[in-house]
Amino acid sequence: MELKFDNAKLHRRMGGPLLIWAGINIVVGSFYLFSSDDFIKSALTMTFIWGLINGILGLITYLGKKVYVLEKIKKVLLVNIYLDSVYFIVGVFLILLGNGAIFIGSGIGITIQGIFLFTLDLFHHIYIKKIIALQ
């Protein structure tokens, strides 16, 4: 039996924080336009790009009308947690092994995204597990 949870609250709970994070990233990242320093410009550019991506995903989730199949969402979140770990690792490699300010700045931008997205996806994964356990 597939457990479904058709509730706008879940859409808001999952999409809302991502939209807020995206907004912060877009605003902060847009300062790349005013920087001539390669390190700062690359970190802020990465922040801006991630903000756009997170904004699109957050908006789709927040406004979604789809009925969630909780077991599938739980699996998707678990895959996302692993991907977020990869983002973090790639960012750290760019910081440690990158040759130049552009690589290091980009690595910092990617690492910050990986940490935030890992935390957010883990939080949602635990929440979904609790909903499933209560049904």
Buried (B, 14 or more C-beta within 10 A) or exposed (E): EEBEBEEEEBBBBBBEBBBEBBBBBBEBBBBBEEBEEBBBBBBBBBBBBBBEEBBEBBBEBBEBEEEBBBBEBBEBBBEBBEBBBEBBEBBBBBBEEBEEBBBBBBBBBBBBBBBBBBEBBBBBBEBBEEBBEEE
